[in-house]
């Protein structure tokens, strides 16, 4: 936990840290790309602010994505609504949304080794901007920092990152698109889909595909694109959710997180040059048994 806290400024900077840090230019470019993407999808209307509106604050979420070994993969900037400021029954109604179970992921990795099937990874661009609001929902959000216009706010036309209903809306959207492409949803895991030649799982916008041949995965990916899913192809299952997965002679999958381990070691002062040997056992006197003391009572875990 301490390693994550120390790494926050480097991996998840605030607006001030991102725009004044060593990667300020890179973060500003992804900010412009994010706004251009939203405007291209007609995600909102710029309207004049009035007193009657319940305007939700907005914020930027930055991330420096890295490979499991710590090397920089890419920079990301997400424009988000402050969903914690939404009012239930006015700004949103239902919020439930699942994610794939880790047991399902492990099951598929085992089958990949046993059956020798191929795996591919895909990422849905602007995943939470894929569905309209449900009937009766209306949401106004502050304009993004760095792009604000005086006296104007955004009237959302599609769900936005941070909105309470966004994960549910994307899940329903993806289930519908998978159904159009002939992928049947599992009754045991709502983010597990099975087709004639391909099996897929999804952890929100990160999708893994398995098949006997790459052409089947390619065909499904093209069908999803034709259905409106903006799918960006990545490598195989390696690097899924920050875990590096390597095949060893096609009989073993080795899962590592070298970057996270290195951060923990460095944060705890156990990296090279800072380690100091200590005598063992402990240098202070040990506690001894007290035969004349009170008997133990109560439960102890």
SEKE-915826 format. One record per atom (N, C-alpha, C, O): x, y, z; residue in three letters. Coordinates in steps of 0.02 Angstrom, whole numbers, plus 50000, padded with zeros to 5 digits. Layout:
<rs>
XYZala...
</rs>
This chain:
<rs>
500414994050000unk500005000050000unk500435006350000unk500275011249967unk500995006050037unk501435011850038unk501755012949969unk501845018649947unk501925007349935unk502215007949869unk501725011149820unk501915015349779unk501085009349825unk500575012449782unk500515019849797unk500435023949751unk500535021649862unk500475028749881unk501065032849855unk500965038349830unk501665030149861unk502265033749838unk502255034449762unk502475039549735unk501995029349728unk501995029349654unk501425033549624unk501405034349563unk500975036149666unk500395039549640unk500585045549596unk500315046349541unk501045049649619unk501235055649581unk501535053749514unk501435057249464unk501895048149512unk502215046049450unk501735042749402unk501785043549342unk501265038749429unk500825034749388unk500125037849380unk499805037049328unk499885041449431unk499225044549429unk499265051749455unk499015053249509unk499565056149416unk499655063049439unk499005067049438unk498535065349402unk498985072349479unk498435077049477unk498515081649417unk499015081149380unk498025086149406unk498075090849351unk498705095149356unk499065096049307unk498835097649416unk499425101949425unk500065098049414unk500535100549383unk500095091949441unk500695087849433unk500805085849360unk501375085749337unk500265084249325unk500325081949256unk500525087649210unk500945086749166unk500225093549220unk500355099149174unk500985103049191unk501175107449153unk501295101549247unk501915104949266unk502505100149274unk503055102149293unk502375093749260unk502895088649268unk503305087549206unk503225091149157unk503735082549206unk504175081249149unk503815078749087unk504085079049032unk503195076349095unk502805073849038unk502205078349024unk501685076049000unk502285084849038unk501735089549029unk501485089748957unk500875089848945unk501935089648909unk501745089848838unk501355083648818unk500855084048783unk501585077848841unk501245071648825unk500535071448854unk500065069348821unk500465073748916unk499805073848948unk499335078848914unk498735077448907unk499595084548893unk499175089548860unk498925086848793unk498355088148773unk499345083148757unk499135080248693unk498575075148702unk498105075048663unk498635070848754unk498095065948765unk497455069348790unk496905066748779unk497525075048824unk496925078948843unk496555081348781unk495945080748777unk496915084048733unk496615086548672unk496295080848633unk495755081648604unk496635075048632unk496355069248598unk495715066848631unk495245064948597unk495705067048697unk495115064848735unk494515069348718unk493965066748705unk494605075848719unk494055080448705unk493825079748632unk493235079848618unk494295078948586unk494125078148515unk493725071748505unk493255071648465unk493905066448540unk493535060148535unk492825060948560unk492355058648527unk492735064248616unk492075065248645unk491635069448598unk491045068048588unk491935074748571unk491555079148527unk491375075548462unk490835076548435unk491815071248438unk491675067348378unk491115062448388unk490755060748341unk491025060148451unk490485055448466unk489845059048488unk489345055948504unk489865065848487unk489295069848507unk489055067848577unk488465066548589unk489545067548623unk489405065248691unk489045070548733unk488765068848785unk489055076848710unk488735082148750unk488525088048707unk488705088548648unk488145092548737unk487975098948707unk488225104348755unk488145103848815unk488525109648727unk488735115348768unk488145120048775unk487895122748725unk487915121048837unk487315125148850unk487485130448902unk487985130048937unk487055135348906unk487135140748955unk486925138349023unk486405135049030unk487315139949074unk487165137749142unk486605141949172unk486575148049162unk486155138549208unk485605142049243unk485585139849316unk485885134849334unk485245143749357unk485215142249429unk484845135749442unk485005132249491unk484365134049400unk483955128049411unk484335121449400unk484125116249423unk484895121849364unk485265115749347unk485645112949408unk485915116749448unk485655106249413unk486085102949462unk486725101049425unk486775095649397unk487215105649425unk487825104749386unk488335100749427unk488525102849482unk488555095049400unk489035090749433unk489745093149418unk489895094649360unk490185093649468unk490885095449454unk491215090249409unk491015084449407unk491735092349373unk492105087749330unk492835087549353unk493055091749392unk493195082649329unk493895081949348unk494265078049294unk493965074549253unk494925078649294unk495355074849248unk495675069149288unk495885070149344unk495715063249258unk496075057549287unk496635055649239unk496515053649182unk497245056449262unk497835054949221unk498145048349242unk498105046349300unk498455045049194unk498795038749209unk499375037649161unk499315038549101unk499935035749190unk500515033649150unk500505025949150unk500715022849199unk500265023049096unk500205015649093unk500895012749077unk501255015049033unk501055007649114unk501715004449106unk501634997049094unk501144993949114unk502134994149061unk502164986949054unk502324983949122unk502574987449166unk502194977449132unk502344974349197unk503064975149220unk503204974849280unk503534976249173unk504234977149192unk504414984349210unk504984985849227unk503904988949206unk504004995849226unk504115000749170unk504075006749181unk504244998449108unk504335003049052unk503685006449033unk503145003449040unk503725012749011unk503125016648994unk502795013748932unk503115012648881unk502135012548937unk501745009848881unk501395015548844unk501465016148783unk501035019648881unk500705025448851unk500435029948906unk500385027948964unk500245036148887unk499945040948933unk499195041248919unk498985040948861unk498805041948972unk498075042348964unk497805048149004unk498045049749058unk497295051348977unk496935056749012unk496195055449002unk495955054748946unk495835055249057unk495115054049053unk494735059849086unk494875061749142unk494265062549048unk493835067749074unk493255064349110unk492885060449080unk493175065849174unk492685062249215unk492195066949249unk492355072749263unk491605064349263unk491115067849303unk491195065749376unk491385060049389unk491055070149422unk491085068449493unk490445064849513unk489975067849538unk490435058349500unk489845054449513unk489645054349586unk489065053149602unk490125055649632unk489965055749703unk489515061649721unk489235061949776unk489435066449674unk489005072249686unk488315071349655unk487885075749661unk488205065649621unk487545064449591unk487035062849645unk487205060249699unk486405064249631unk485855063049677unk485445057149652unk485175057349597unk485405051849693unk485035045949673unk484285047649666unk484005051149708unk483995045049613unk483285046449600unk483175052649557unk482635053649531unk483705056749550unk483665062749508unk484165062149450unk483985062749392unk484805061049467unk485325060549417unk485435053349393unk485705052349338unk485235048449432unk485315041449412unk484825037149450unk484545039149501unk484725030949424unk484265026249456unk484615019749473unk484715018249532unk484805015649423unk485145009349436unk485885009849420unk486085013449375unk486295006049458unk487015006549450unk487374999849444unk487974999749429unk487034994249455unk487384987849458unk487744986249392unk487454987049338unk488374984049397unk488754981749339unk489274976749363unk489624978049412unk489334970949330unk489814965849351unk490494966649317unk490564970649271unk490984962749339unk491614961649303unk491734954149302unk491454950449341unk492164952049256unk492304944849251unk492644942349314unk493034946049345unk492494936249334unk492794933249393unk493504930849377unk493644928549322unk493964931549426unk494644929249416unk494674921749406unk495124919249373unk494204918049436unk494194910749425unk494064909249351unk494324904349325unk493654913349318unk493524912349246unk494154913749206unk494304910149158unk494524919049224unk495144920749189unk495644914949197unk495954912849148unk495724912449258unk496184906949270unk495974900749231unk496404897249204unk495334899349229unk495074893549191unk495284894049118unk495514889049089unk495204899949088unk495374900749017unk496124900249005unk496334897748954unk496524902749052unk497254902149045unk497464894849049unk497924892749013unk497134890949092unk497284883849096unk497104880349031unk497484876249006unk496514881949003unk496304878948940unk496764881048883unk496874877148836unk497034887148886unk497494889448835unk498114884948832unk498364883348779unk498354882848892unk498944878548895unk498774871448874unk499124868448834unk498214868848900unk498034861848887unk497854860748813unk498064855848783unk497454865448785unk497204864548718unk497644867848665unk497544866648605unk498114871948686unk498554875348638unk498194880548596unk498374881548538unk497684883748624unk497314888848586unk497664895548588unk498094896748631unk497494899948541unk497804906448535unk497414911648577unk496804910948586unk497764916648601unk497434922048638unk497624928748609unk498184929748585unk497154933348611unk497254940248589unk496914944948638unk496434943048671unk497174951048643unk496894955948688unk496664962048649unk496994964148602unk496094964848669unk495824970948638unk495604975948690unk495454974048747unk495584982148671unk495384987448717unk494864991848682unk494974993848625unk494304993248716unk493774997348687unk493925004648701unk493975006648759unk493995008648648unk494125015748655unk493505019348679unk492955018148654unk493595024048727unk493035027948755unk492455023448773unk491885024448751unk492595018348814unk492105013148828unk491465015748860unk490925013448843unk491515020548907unk490925022748943unk490505027948905unk490015030548931unk490705029348843unk490325034148803unk489945030448748unk489865033048693unk489705024548764unk489395020348713unk488635019848718unk488325016848675unk488345022748769unk487625021948777unk487305028548797unk487625032748829unk486675029348779unk486305035248798unk486035034548868unk486025029048896unk485825040048897unk485515039748962unk484825036448958unk484495036648906unk484625033349013unk483965030349014unk483435035749020unk483575041449039unk482825033849005unk482275038649006unk482205041849075unk482185038349126unk482155048349076unk482075052049139unk482725054549169unk482715058649214unk483295052049143unk483945054249169unk484195060249129unk484175060249068unk484435065349164unk484725071249133unk485295073749177unk485215074449237unk485865074949147unk486445076749187unk486835082449155unk486975082549095unk487015087349197unk487415093049177unk488085092849213unk488105091549273unk488635094149176unk489305093549204unk489705099749187unk489625102649133unk490155101749233unk490605107249219unk491035105749158unk491215099949145unk491215110849121unk491655109949064unk492355107949088unk492545109749144unk492735104349048unk493385101849070unk493885107449082unk493915112349045unk494285106549134unk494805111349149unk495285111849090unk495505106749063unk495465117949071unk495895119049013unk495505120348950unk495795122548900unk494835119048951unk494415120048892unk493765123748909unk493285123448871unk493745127048966unk493125129948990unk492935136348953unk493355140048929unk492265137448950unk491985143448921unk491565146848976unk491195143449012unk491615153348981unk491265156949035unk490505156149030unk490215157248977unk490205154249086unk489475153749090unk489185147749054unk488575147349046unk489595143049031unk489355137248994unk489485130749032unk489975130249069unk489045125849023unk489125119249052unk488975114048998unk488755115748943unk489085107749014unk488955102348967unk488315098648986unk488235096549043unk487885097848938unk487295093548946unk487475086948913unk487535086448852unk487555081748954unk487785075348928unk487245071948885unk486665071748904unk487465069448828unk487025065448785unk487175058048793unk486745053848778unk487775056448817unk487975049448829unk488295048948897unk488535053948924unk488305042948925unk488605041948990unk489355043548988unk489685042348937unk489605046349042unk490295048749045unk490665045149100unk490355042649147unk491335044849095unk491725041949149unk491545045349215unk491485051549218unk491465041449267unk491325044249333unk490595044449350unk490415044649409unk490155044249300unk489435044149313unk489255037549347unk489515032349330unk488805037849395unk488615031849432unk488335026449387unk488425020549399unk487985028449334unk487655023549291unk488085021249233unk487885016849195unk488695024049225unk489115022449167unk489325015149162unk489255012249108unk489575011949216unk489765004949209unk489185000449189unk489274995849149unk488595001749216unk488004997749198unk487824998749125unk487654994049090unk487865005049102unk487685006549033unk488165003048984unk487945000448933unk488815003049001unk489304999848956unk489204992248956unk489254989148903unk489074989349014unk488954982149017unk488364980148972unk488414975348934unk487814983748978unk487224982348937unk487394983248863unk487164979448820unk487794988448847unk487994989848778unk488404984048750unk488274981748694unk488904981748789unk489344976448764unk488964969848756unk489084966248708unk488524968248803unk488124962148798unk487704962248734unk487664957148699unk487414967948719unk486994968548659unk487424967648596unk487214964348548unk488024970648594unk488464970148536unk488724963048527unk488784960648471unk488884959748582unk489114952748578unk488554948248551unk488684943748512unk487944949648572unk487374945748548unk487284946548473unk487134941748438unk487364952748449unk487304954048377unk487824950148338unk487704947948281unk488414949148368unk488964945648334unk488954938148347unk489434934648331unk488414935548375unk488344928348385unk488694925548446unk488814919548449unk488874929848494unk489204927648555unk488694927048611unk488364931948629unk488614920948639unk488114919648690unk488394921048759unk488954918948776unk488024924748799unk488224926548867unk488144920548914unk487634917148913unk488654919448956unk488634913849004unk488124915249059unk488024921049079unk487814910049084unk487354910649141unk487724910849207unk487434912649258unk488374909149206unk488754908749268unk489214914749279unk489384916349335unk489404918049225unk489834923949229unk489584928949177unk489644927549117unk489304934549197unk488984939249149unk489464942649101unk489234945849053unk490124942149111unk490604945049064unk490994939549028unk491574940549008unk490684933649019unk490984927948985unk490534926148926unk489944924548936unk490824926248865unk490424925148805unk490724919348764unk491334918748758unk490284915248736unk490504909348698unk490184909548629unk489574910348622unk490594908648577unk490354908248508unk490544901748477unk490804897248511unk490424900948412unk490584894748377unk491334893448374unk491554887648378unk491724898848366unk492454897948358unk492864901948408unk493474901148411unk492544906348446unk492904910948490unk492584911148559unk491974910748566unk493004911648611unk492774912848679unk493074919548701unk493664920848689unk492674923748734unk492924930248757unk492734931348830unk492224928948854unk493154935248864unk492984937848930unk493144945348929unk493544947648889unk492824948948974unk492934956148975unk492974958649047unk492554956949089unk493494962549060unk493544966049124unk493434973449108unk493904977149096unk492794975349107unk492564981949084unk492774982749010unk492474979548967unk493274986948995unk493444988248924unk494024984048900unk494204984348841unk494334980048943unk494874975548922unk494584968748905unk494284965448947unk494664966748842unk494354960548818unk494894955648797unk495374957448763unk494814949348817unk495264943948796unk494874939248751unk494304937448765unk495214937148696unk494914932548648unk495324926048646unk495944926248649unk494984920348642unk495324913948632unk495014910248574unk494404910248566unk495434907148533unk495194903248476unk495754898648452unk496334899448470unk495564893748411unk496074889248383unk496494892748330unk497064890848318unk496214897748298unk496574901348246unk496474908848250unk495944911148272unk496974912648230unk496934919948233unk496384922748188unk496094927948203unk496224919248134unk495734921848086unk495044922448119unk494664926948102unk494884917848165unk494224918048198unk494184924248243unk493664927548247unk494734925648278unk494744931648321unk494694937848278unk494334942548295unk495054937948222unk495024943648176unk494314944748150unk494074950448147unk493984939348130unk493304939948104unk492824942748157unk492404947048141unk492884940448219unk492454943048272unk492604950348286unk492144954348295unk493244952148286unk493434959148298unk493154963648244unk492924969248259unk493154961448182unk492874965348127unk492124966048134unk491834971348119unk491794960648156unk491064961048167unk490894966048222unk490414969848217unk491294966048276unk491184970748330unk491294977948307unk490924982448327unk491794978948264unk491914985648237unk491334987848193unk491114993648196unk491084983248152unk490514984948109unk489884986448151unk489454990248130unk489844983448211unk489274984648255unk489354991148295unk488894993148331unk489934994448287unk490035000948320unk490515000848379unk490615006048410unk490804995048395unk491284994648450unk491964996748425unk492254993348382unk492235002248452unk492895004748430unk493435000748466unk493655002548520unk493634995148436unk494084990348467unk494794991548444unk494934991748384unk495244992348491unk495954993248476unk496324986848494unk496324984748552unk496634983748444unk496984977348455unk497644978448492unk498024982948476unk497764974048541unk498404974048576unk498724967248566unk498554963648520unk499194965448610unk499544959148603unk499114953348628unk498504953948634unk499434947648641unk499064942048670unk498904943648742unk498934949448763unk498734938448781unk498504939648849unk499034942748894unk498874944948950unk499664942948872unk500194945748912unk500044953048929unk499854956948886unk500144954948992unk500034961749014unk499314963249032unk499144969049045unk498884958249034unk498184959349051unk498124961549124unk498334957949169unk497834967549135unk497744970349202unk498394971049241unk498404970149302unk498944972549206unk499584973649239unk499974967449256unk500484967849290unk499744961649234unk500094955349248unk500444952949184unk500124952349132unk501084951549189unk501464948949133unk501384941449130unk501534937949179unk501164938849073unk501034931749066unk501494929049010unk501434931248953unk501924924449027unk502394921548979unk502294914048975unk502214910649025unk502324911448913unk502284904248903unk502984901248906unk503454903848877unk503034895648942unk503664892148949unk503604885348917unk503334880648946unk503874884748856unk503864878448818unk503154875748808unk503054869648804unk502664880348805unk501974878548791unk501664873848843unk501134870948831unk501994873148901unk501704868748953unk501604872549018unk501354869649067unk501794878749020unk501744882549082unk501624889949067unk501924892749022unk501194893049106unk501094900249102unk501374903249166unk501174901549221unk501844907749158unk502154911049215unk501874918149220unk501924922049173unk501594919849278unk501284926349288unk501704930249338unk501824928049394unk501944936249316unk502374940349358unk502154947549357unk501804949749311unk502374951349408unk502264958649412unk502914961849435unk502964964349491unk503414961749392unk504084964149410unk504084971549429unk504404973449478unk503704975549391unk503694982749405unk503424984149475unk503704988249511unk502874980849494unk502574981949560unk503044979549615unk503124982949666unk503364973749605unk503834971049655unk504424975849664unk504634977049721unk504694978549609unk505254983249614unk505054989449653unk505444992049693unk504444991949642unk504214997949679unk504154996449753unk504345000649794unk503894990549770unk503824988749841unk504504988249874unk504604990849929unk504984984949840unk505654984049868unk505984990849879unk506294992049931unk505924995349829unk506235001949834unk505905006049889unk506255009449927unk505235005849894unk504885009649944unk505055007450015unk505115011650060unk505155001050024unk505314998450091unk506054998950107unk506274996750160unk506445001850061unk507155002750073unk507564996350070unk508074995750103unk507324991450031unk507674985050027unk508034984149961unk508254978649945unk508104989649922unk508454989149858unk509204989049870unk509434990149926unk509574987949818unk510304987149823unk510614993549852unk510454999049832unk511064992649901unk511414998249930unk511105000849994unk511415004850029unk510504998550011unk510175000950072unk510014995350120unk509714996550172unk510224989250104unk510074983550147unk510614982950202unk511204983250187unk510394982250264unk510844981550321unk510684975050357unk510114973950377unk511174970950366unk511064964550399unk510894965450473unk511124970150504unk510494961050500unk510304961150571unk510404954250600unk510294949150566unk510614954050663unk510694947650696unk510014944550708unk509534948050722unk509964938150702unk509354934550719unk509524928950767unk510064926050761unk509094927250814unk508424930050824unk508454937250852unk508974940450850unk507894939650876unk507834946550898unk508374948450949unk508604944250988unk508564954750949unk509094957150993unk508854958751063unk509264959751108unk508204958851074unk507934960451140unk507694954051173unk507584948951139unk507604954351238unk507384948451275unk506684946351253unk506244950451241unk506594939851250unk505944937251228unk505454937051287unk505654936551345unk504814937451270unk504294936551321unk504284929251343unk504364924751302unk504184928151408unk504184921351433unk503494919551460unk503064923951469unk503384913251473unk502754910851499unk502674913051572unk503134912551612unk502074915351589unk501924917451658unk501464912151689unk500854912351681unk501764907351725unk501374901851753unk500894904151808unk500384900951820unk501064909651842unk500634912051897unk500124917151874unk499734919651915unk500114918651810unk499644923651785unk498944920951776unk498824915051786unk498494925251756unk497794923351745unk497744918751684unk498134919251637unk497264914251687unk497164909651631unk496884913451570unk496514918251577unk497064911151512unk496824914351450unk496074913451444unk495794908351465unk495744918351417unk495024917851407unk494834921451342unk495204925651317unk494244919851317unk494014922851254unk494314919451194unk494714914851199unk494104921751136unk494334918951073unk494924922851046unk494984928851057unk495364919351010unk495934922550978unk496004920050906unk496014913950895unk496054924450859unk496124922450789unk496854923150770unk497034921750713unk
</rs>
